[in-house]
Amino acid sequence: DAPDFSLHAQPLRKLLADRTFYDPKLSSQVWTSRLTYVLAAVGSAVGLGNLYRFPYLCYRNGGATFLVPYFLSLFSLAIPLFMLETAVGQGTGRSALGAFRDLSPRCQGLGFCCFCSTCGIVVYYNVILAWSLRYLFATLASIPSGELPWGDNNSS
C-alpha cells in the first residue's frame, strides 16, 4: 500500500510516490551512527561566531533583550529550515543542488543559494585558518630570538 499524497503539490507528490525515495541508501550514503550525524549537523551549524562574537553582540545590543528576537527567529525560521534542508537531502541522497532540483525545477535556486553560502563559509574559515597558521609560523620562527614579531620592543 502506497500512502495517499493527493493533497500535496505535484512535484512533491511525484518525489514522495517514487519508491526509490524510501529504498535503503548505499553504504557510502548513510551515516555510520546517529552520533556521527548529530556531530556533523552541530559542526555545520555552530561556527566560530557563536563562540566568540555572539556573547559580545548580545551584551552590546541590550543583553537579555536581544535574546527575545534571536530565539524567536531561531525557533520560527532557522530550525525549521535546517530540518527541511537535511530531510530533503537525506531523503533524496543528493547534494543541495540536486535535492531541490528533484523537489521542483523552480526550487533549484534554493539549492544554488545553499551552495553559494557554503562557498562563502569555506572562504571565511580558510582566511581564519591562514591567519592562525601565519601567526603560528611567525611564533615558531621567533623562538631563537626570544621576541615575538608583534610584541612591544620598547617595554623591558
C-alpha positions as CSV (number, residue, x, y, z in Angstrom):
1,D,0.0,0.0,0.0
2,A,1.4,3.3,-1.1
3,P,0.5,6.4,1.0
4,D,-2.0,8.8,-0.4
5,F,-0.3,12.0,-1.5
6,S,-3.2,13.6,-3.4
7,L,-3.3,16.7,-1.3
8,H,0.4,17.6,-1.9
9,A,1.8,19.7,-4.7
10,Q,2.6,17.8,-7.9
11,P,6.4,17.8,-7.7
12,L,6.3,16.8,-4.0
13,R,3.7,14.1,-4.8
14,K,6.0,12.8,-7.6
15,L,9.0,12.7,-5.3
16,L,7.2,11.0,-2.4
17,A,5.4,8.5,-4.6
18,D,8.7,7.4,-6.1
19,R,9.6,4.1,-4.3
20,T,13.4,4.8,-4.6
21,F,12.8,7.7,-2.1
22,Y,12.3,5.1,0.6
23,D,14.8,2.5,-0.6
24,P,17.9,1.9,1.5
25,K,20.8,4.1,0.5
26,L,24.2,2.7,-0.5
27,S,26.6,2.2,2.4
28,S,28.5,5.3,1.3
29,Q,25.4,7.4,1.5
30,V,24.4,6.7,5.1
31,W,25.8,7.8,8.4
32,T,27.5,5.1,10.4
33,S,25.6,6.1,13.5
34,R,23.2,8.7,14.8
35,L,26.0,10.3,16.8
36,T,28.1,11.0,13.7
37,Y,25.1,12.6,12.1
38,V,24.4,14.8,15.1
39,L,28.1,15.8,15.4
40,A,28.2,16.7,11.7
41,A,25.0,18.7,12.0
42,V,26.2,20.6,15.1
43,G,29.5,21.2,13.5
44,S,27.9,22.8,10.5
45,A,25.5,24.9,12.5
46,V,27.8,26.1,15.3
47,G,30.6,28.3,13.9
48,L,33.3,30.5,15.4
49,G,30.9,33.4,15.6
50,N,28.7,31.5,18.1
51,L,31.6,31.1,20.4
52,Y,33.3,34.5,20.5
53,R,31.1,37.0,18.7
54,F,27.6,36.2,19.8
55,P,28.1,36.9,23.6
56,Y,29.7,40.2,22.8
57,L,27.0,41.3,20.4
58,C,24.3,40.2,22.8
59,Y,25.9,42.4,25.6
60,R,26.3,45.3,23.2
61,N,22.8,45.3,21.9
62,G,20.8,45.1,25.1
63,G,21.8,42.0,26.9
64,A,18.9,39.6,27.5
65,T,16.5,41.8,25.4
66,F,18.5,40.8,22.4
67,L,17.8,37.1,23.1
68,V,14.0,37.5,22.6
69,P,14.2,38.2,18.8
70,Y,17.1,35.8,18.5
71,F,15.2,32.8,19.9
72,L,12.0,33.9,18.1
73,S,13.8,33.8,14.7
74,L,15.8,30.6,15.8
75,F,12.7,28.6,16.5
76,S,10.4,30.0,13.8
77,L,12.9,30.1,10.9
78,A,16.3,28.7,11.4
79,I,15.5,25.3,12.9
80,P,12.5,24.5,10.6
81,L,14.6,25.5,7.5
82,F,17.6,23.4,8.8
83,M,15.3,20.4,9.3
84,L,13.7,20.9,5.8
85,E,17.1,21.0,4.1
86,T,18.5,18.0,5.9
87,A,15.3,16.0,5.4
88,V,15.2,16.7,1.7
89,G,18.9,16.0,1.4
90,Q,18.7,12.7,3.4
91,G,15.6,11.6,1.6
92,T,16.9,12.2,-1.9
93,G,20.5,11.2,-1.1
94,R,21.8,14.2,-3.2
95,S,23.5,17.5,-2.6
96,A,21.6,20.7,-2.1
97,L,21.6,21.4,-5.8
98,G,20.2,18.0,-6.8
99,A,17.8,17.6,-3.9
100,F,16.0,20.9,-4.5
101,R,16.0,20.3,-8.3
102,D,14.3,16.9,-7.7
103,L,11.8,18.6,-5.5
104,S,10.8,21.1,-8.2
105,P,12.8,22.7,-11.0
106,R,11.7,26.1,-9.7
107,C,13.4,25.3,-6.3
108,Q,16.8,24.8,-8.0
109,G,17.6,28.4,-6.9
110,L,17.3,27.4,-3.3
111,G,19.9,24.7,-3.8
112,F,22.2,27.2,-5.6
113,C,21.8,29.6,-2.6
114,C,22.8,26.8,-0.2
115,F,25.8,26.1,-2.4
116,C,26.8,29.8,-2.5
117,S,26.5,30.2,1.3
118,T,28.6,27.1,1.8
119,C,31.3,28.5,-0.5
120,G,31.3,31.8,1.4
121,I,31.7,29.9,4.7
122,V,34.6,27.9,3.3
123,V,36.4,31.0,2.2
124,Y,35.8,32.6,5.6
125,Y,37.2,29.6,7.5
126,N,40.2,29.4,5.2
127,V,41.1,33.0,5.9
128,I,40.9,32.4,9.6
129,L,43.0,29.2,9.2
130,A,45.6,31.1,7.2
131,W,45.9,33.8,9.9
132,S,46.3,31.2,12.5
133,L,49.0,29.4,10.5
134,R,50.8,32.7,9.8
135,Y,51.0,33.6,13.5
136,L,51.9,30.0,14.4
137,F,54.9,30.0,12.0
138,A,55.9,33.5,13.0
139,T,55.9,32.5,16.6
140,L,57.9,29.4,15.9
141,A,60.4,31.3,13.8
142,S,60.9,33.9,16.6
143,I,61.7,31.3,19.3
144,P,65.5,31.6,18.9
145,S,65.4,35.5,19.2
146,G,63.0,35.4,22.2
147,E,60.9,38.3,20.9
148,L,57.5,37.9,19.2
149,P,57.2,39.8,15.9
150,W,54.1,41.7,17.1
151,G,55.4,42.3,20.6
152,D,56.2,45.7,22.0
153,N,60.0,46.1,21.7
154,N,60.1,49.2,24.0
155,S,58.9,47.6,27.2
156,S,61.6,45.7,29.1
